[in-house]
Amino acid sequence: MKSVPIKVEHEGKWIPTTMGIAEDRFRIDAPLNQEIPYKSVVDLEEKKNQVIITTGANGEGVYRIASVEKVLLVLKKFVITQASAYRLNAFFMSPAIRGGVLVQNAQWEKGAIAVMKTGIWFVSQEKQVCIPLDEVTGIEVTSREIQEKNLDVVKIDHLIENELVTSFVLCPLTTLQVLYNFLKEATRDTEVSEEIDPLTGQVAMLVYSGMDSSAIENMLKLSHKDLDVIYEKLLGSGLAEVLYVRKEVQLTPKGVRYISESVKSPMD
């Protein structure tokens, strides 16, 4: 088992230590002194130069590990291919479409897909891609021309930095529908279960198009308070999140005096 330097979060602090990576498990040395079989892992998340590994059926163990990219790539590959997750061999293209335009040099990768508690992972010899489940906006079976043949694929629409992108998964027909059903079930929490009124839907569409609050108020002839009520509906239904809080201000007497004095001509 080869040891590599890492930092691990322990009791709220990042502690320098070493980690051993083997074919079927990894070991975190002091202060944890634990060996974790890959098959006990139920979830894997990544954030910049760290990964969060969760083990146990009820998420009893959580390990936050930071290291250089090369080390994390090796660790993630072992976890993705051996963790306790729905997994199958497949071809994938991710991302394939970004903002409605085909991604340049996008190609099919031969590898595997693993669906964990918080994300859909793709892994091949060259790539590791994660689609967080809460970033998925749509899943469907569609047809795509591949090597001059129309083949069924699973299409996954999702967000990357608030931009809509599309990924595709290609696998044998015998498992395609099973994969689709599993992905639909895994992303059920992101589906819209209630109807919204036409005006609220129109505001949501304008937000999606990139309009700010002032532009929406002017276009729909809404007051600031009316728009806030609609925003609360979108927030309450989970269709939107707060980006920032806009402040409305008025000048104090001190402010009015400053402006009055600053606009006076030198002759006054």
Protein Blocks (a to p, Z undefined) as FASTA:
>chain_A
ZZddddddeehiacdddddddfkbccdddfklpacdfklpcbdcdehjaccddehjklpa
ccdddddfklmmmmmmmmmmmmccddddddddddfbgghiacehiacddddddddfkbcc
dddfkbccdddfklpgbdcdddddeehiacddddddddeehiacdddddddfklmmmmmm
mmmmmmmmmpcfbdcdfklmmmmmmmmnopafklmmmmnopafklmmmmmmmmmmnopac
cfbdcddddddfklmmmmmmmmpcfkZZ
